[in-house]
């Protein structure tokens, strides 16, 4: 019961999923994670959203589904082949800005921007440039990461990186943190008001 996704899938989801499989992309977020992303997005009307790691746009489609008409989403990925899939199926949504760029470059060039919701689904903003990305959060904003439970595709030594990341997040005094052993292992943090 708890792991069933009963809400309506985004309109473009199935087509993106098929194109994702055809392209050989195997790093997409789990459907349960995407469902949560949609639910959390709905809590930020008119919000400024950031997704680090578009992939092919599967999670992007769920975030957009939860956003209201006045919200905006910037989604970044460095791989044009996969980003083109997202552009093809989601590019007509005026709330969405897709950028093909290395995560490090984007974060360093935009570190003065503020967001109400950040889904960090790539190295930058998660294992690299964590402090810089967390500084981009508005008070009350969500910071969301997944794949924190051991995954079959993790390279050797990655488990230790994940443990250190959780320890770093737990030590921060500017975040309220919840760790969930659900889906692929999700962490949701909220930026405290000063």
N, C-alpha and C positions, 0 to 999 in steps of 0.2 A: 504494500500500500504506500509506504513512505517514499519509495523509489520510483513510483509510477509518475509519468508526466502526463497529466490530464488536460492541461491548458492547450489552447490552440497554438500550433507551431506558426512561426512567421511565414508569410506567404512565399517568400523566396527560399526558405530553408531547404526544402527537398531538392530543388534544382542546384543550389550551392553545394549540398552534400554530395550529389551525383558528380558534379564537376570536380569537387575536392578529391573524391576517390579516383576519378579518371586522371587527375594530375599527380597522383601519388603522394599527396600531402597527408601525413599521418600524425600531425601534432595538434589537431583540432581539439577544442575544449569539449568535455563530456556534455551530453544533453542535459543532465541534471544541473551541472554548473550553469549552463546557458539559461535554464529556467529561473535559477536564482538571480542571475544577472538582470533578467527582465523584471522580476519582482522588485529588486532594489532600485532599478532605474525609475520605476513608477513613483518612487518616494521623493524624487527630485524634480518637481515641475519647474520648467523654465531653466533647468540646470545646465551647467557646462560639463560635458563628459569627455574623458580621454581614455582611449584604448591603446595600449602599447603592445603591439603584436597582433595585427589584423588577421594574419594567415590568409585564408580564402574568404573570410567574412561570415563564417557560421555564427560565432559569438556576437559579431557586430549586428547581425540580423535580429538577434534576441534583445540586445540592448536597445536598438531602434524601436522594437515592438513595445518596449516598456516606457519609452520616452514620450512626453507630450509634444504637441506641435511647436512649442516655443523653445524647447531644449535643443542643444547642439552637441554634436559628437565629432571629435577629431580622432582618427584612427591611423596609426603609423605602422608600416612594415617595410623592410628593406628588400623584399623579394618581389620584383615586378611580375613574375609569372603568376604567383599566388594572388597578389594584390589585384591583378587584372580580372580575376574571377569575382572578387568583391565589387570591383568597379562595374562589371558587366551586369550583375544582378541588383546592386544596391546604389549605384552611382546616380540614379535619378532622384534620390531622396535629398532634398535641399537642406535638411538638418545635418547631413553628413559631409565631412571633408576628409578624403583619403589622401594620405601623403606617403610617397615612396622615398624612404630615407632611413639611414642607419639610426637606431634608437638613441645612441649616444649623441650624435650630431643634433637630432631634434630636441632632446632634453636640454642640452647646453645652449642652444639658440633660443629656447622658449621658456627658460626656467623662471621668468617673472610672471608667466601666466598662472591663473588660479582656476581650480576645478572643484566641482561638487561631487565628483565620482571618478575614480581612476581604477581601471582594470589593467593590471600589469601582468601581461601574459607572455613576456619575453624576458631576456636577461636584463635589459636596461629597465630600471625601475623596480627590479626585484633583487637580483644578485649584484647588479652594477648600478651606480648612481642612485642608490636607495635614498640617501639623505636629500638629494636634489629633488627627486620626485615627491617625496613626502612633504617637502616645503611648498609644493604646488597645490596642496590641499587647502581648501577653505575650511573654516571652523564648521564642524558638523558633517564634513565630506566623508565619503566612503573610500577606502583603499582596499581593493579586493585582489587576492592572488589564489591560484589553484595549483594542482599538481604537487601538493605538499606531502602526500602519502607516497611511498615508494612506487615507482612506475617501471614497467619492463624495459622501456627504452632509455632509462637513465644510464649515462656513462659511469664508469668506475670513478668513485670519489664524489659523485653528485649528492649522495645521501648526506654526507658531512656538510656540504654547502647548505642544504635545506635545513638541517638542524641549526647551523649558525645563523641563518636568516631568521628563523623563529626566535632564537635567543635574542638577537638584536632587536626585533620588534617588541618582544616582551619587556625589554629593559627601557624602552622609550616611555617618557612621562607625558608626551603630548598625544598619545593614542590610547583609545580603549579597544581592546583586542578580543576577538572570539575565534577559537580554532575549532574546526569541524572535521571529524573523521567521517566524512560523507562525500559522495561522488569521488573525486580524485584527491580529496584533502583540500579544504578551502579555509582560508584565513580572511576574515573581514575585520577591518579596523575603522574606527571613526576618529577623526581629528577633534581633539578637545578645543573648546572655546578658551581663549586666554583670559 
